[in-house]
Amino acid sequence: MPRRSPLRRLIDLLFPVGERRDNASELIERSLEALRAARDDRAIVTGRQRLVPSRLELRLAPERYDELAEVAGVRDVAFHLNDELMKDLRADRLRTFGDHPVHVTIAADPALGPNELYAVVLVPEGTEDIPSDGGTGPADRTMMLGEELPVSMASSAAAAAPRRLRLVVRQGGATIGSVTLDGRRWIVGRRGTSGAPLAPGYTKVDLDLPPTVSRDQLRIDRIDAERLRVQSVGQGRVSIAGEVLAQEEQRLVAVGMAIQVEEFEIVIG
């Protein structure tokens, strides 16, 4: 039998032959089910607001993980799962504890069988989180491709702090401004204040832009060394990869990806 190419193996893994699932394989579907179940098991309702954990980890059988790693697909799958859970926040009107951005990681677990996977809630960096069972381990939700099985596990170590980023503003391909960013959360917009208080933990980044751009135009959260969450909060036209964002709409983007605001291009990298 001829050896399949890495690309072919990734396609077969994510989109199995003979199953029509509207571009979502059973692996992706079961992963999202497990992640959402683990998240919802730890949700708390305060008045009209539902709060959910932000840090989640998907654990796969080593065989499954190695198939993804061999074709450099681990980060892409994690990015997709993260993006889907970020969309849940808006669609279901959820907030995360401490307003931390959603962060999904993927790891291998040798205790799992070939078709097993599970999701676990991890403790956000710099916080103390008590498991729902009163124990010392994180809450988990195990799934199997076709059924559900319980498996215990331990949390992974927090990632090291990533390097500082720099914001660059371009117009017509030419750089017209730049600023080094401190912290992990920023409100980016035209120079000056809108009069509204900044959300806790955010820093205002003032740019010399015209009045068509709001003073509070973008809310940006740094998820890790490679990802940002971008939310359009102002009146200016914002688009990412050609897709226009409605006001309050958010997207998960890679560090270095261009964010179009009116006729200006903003790159954080």
Sequence and secondary structure as in RCSB ss.txt:
>XXXX:A:sequence
MPRRSPLRRLIDLLFPVGERRDNASELIERSLEALRAARDDRAIVTGRQRLVPSRLELRLAPERYDELAEVAGVR
DVAFHLNDELMKDLRADRLRTFGDHPVHVTIAADPALGPNELYAVVLVPEGTEDIPSDGGTGPADRTMMLGEELP
VSMASSAAAAAPRRLRLVVRQGGATIGSVTLDGRRWIVGRRGTSGAPLAPGYTKVDLDLPPTVSRDQLRIDRIDA
ERLRVQSVGQGRVSIAGEVLAQEEQRLVAVGMAIQVEEFEIVIG
>XXXX:A:secstr
     HHHHHHHHHS TT   TT  HHHHHHHHHHHHHHHHT EEETTEEEE  EEEEEE HHHHHHHHHTT HH
HHHHHHHHHHHHHHHHTTEEEGGG   EEEEEE TTS TTEEEEEE   TT     TTSSSS  EEEEETTB   
              EEEEEEETTEEEEEEEE SSEEEEEESS  SS   TT EEEEE   TTS SS EEEEE SS
SEEEEEE SSS EEETTEE  TT EEEEETT EEEETTEEEEE 
